[in-house]
Amino acid sequence: MLTRKVLLSYGVVMDIQIITREGEPEYAVLPWAQYQALLKAAGINEAPSRPAPAPLATTQDPILPGLDQLRSLREGKGIAIEALARTVGISPSYLAMIESGERAPDAAIRRSLAWELTVPGWRDES
């Protein structure tokens, strides 16, 4: 993630975080107040309402694979444990512990694993 200060032509400085994937910019994130100022400068006077938070799911989706299937998913895609661990930002030994069930990854690691393995998400194993 890269943070930049951007000076716009009308004299406003914005703090923008650039999130990259595989070396290419994928998202730009900026503080809400600066986003509102950007809308105002663009002539958009109506501030969009913030979306309501999604309700928490009370049942688990039976089609999503569990973490107990992580090794078979990784191997099925032909990804070496070292490569997946490096991409996710953890050590290969920690990934091996997750695959064996010795450790439970936090939500951020689960999301990253799901992204890399193109799985829509993981069941909450807790």
N, C-alpha and C positions, 0 to 999 in steps of 0.2 A: 504494500500500500504506500502510496506517495502522497504527501500533502503539499499543495501549492497555494501561494497567494496570487490571485489574479486581479489585475487592475483593469476594470472595464472602462470603456471610452467615456462614460459619464462620471468618472471619478470615484467609483465605489470599488473597494477592495473586498474580495471574497476569498474565504478559506475553503478550498475545494480539495477533497480527498479523491485521488484517482486509484481505483481498484483495477488491477490488471490480471489477466489470465494468459498464461503462455506468452508473456512479454507484450501483450497487446492491451490497450485500455478497454475495459469492459463496462465500468460504471463510474459515474462522477457523483460524489456525495457532498452536500453542503448543508450548513446549519439552516434550520427552518426560517429564522428571521431573515437570513440572506436570500433564501429562496423567495420569500415574500417580497423583498426589495427588488429582486430580479423580475418578478411578475409585474410589479408596479412600474418599473422602468420600461417594460415591454408593452405597457398600456393595458394590461389585464388587471382590472380593478377588483374583480370579484375573487376573493381568496377561496380556493377550493377547501371544502371541509375535509378534515382528517378522516380517513376511513375507520370505521368501527373495528375494534379488534375481533379477529375471528374467534368463534367459540371454541373452547377446548374440546377435543374429541373425547368422548367417554368410552368408546369402543375402539379396539384395535383393528386395523385393516388386515384381514387374513391373507391377502395376496402379497403383502410386503415380506421380503425375506428377513429373518432374524439375524442377529450378529453371529449366531452359531453357524450361519452359512457363509460368513465372510471369506474364509479360505477358499471354498469351492467357487464363489463368485470371482474372486481374484484370479484363481488358477484357470477358470473357464474363459477369462478374457486374456489369458496369456501374459499377465502382469507379474513381474518378479516382486517378491516381498520388499526388497530394498527400494525398488522404483516407486511402489505405492507409498511406502513410508516416507520417502524423500518428498514426494509430491504433496502429501498431507501435512508434512512438517513434524513428524515424529520419528523416533528411532525404529529400525527394523526389529529390535528386540521387544520394544513396547508393542508394536503391531503384532508380533508373534504371540505376546501375552493376551492381546485382545482376541486374536483368532482362537486361542486355546481356551478362552473363558476365564483366564486368571485375573484379568483386569477388565473393567467396564469403562469405555471411553466417555468423555463428557459430550454434551450436545454438539459442540463446535466440531469435534473430531468426527462424530457420527455423520454430521452434515457434510463434512469434507469427504469422508469415505463414500457416502452416498453419491456425491457429485462425481467423484473420480470413477466410480463403478457404474455410473448412470442408473442408479436405483433411486426412485422417487423419495425415499426416506426409510428410516429404521423404526421398527416397533420399539416402544419404550420397554426395555427389559427389566426395569426396576419394579 
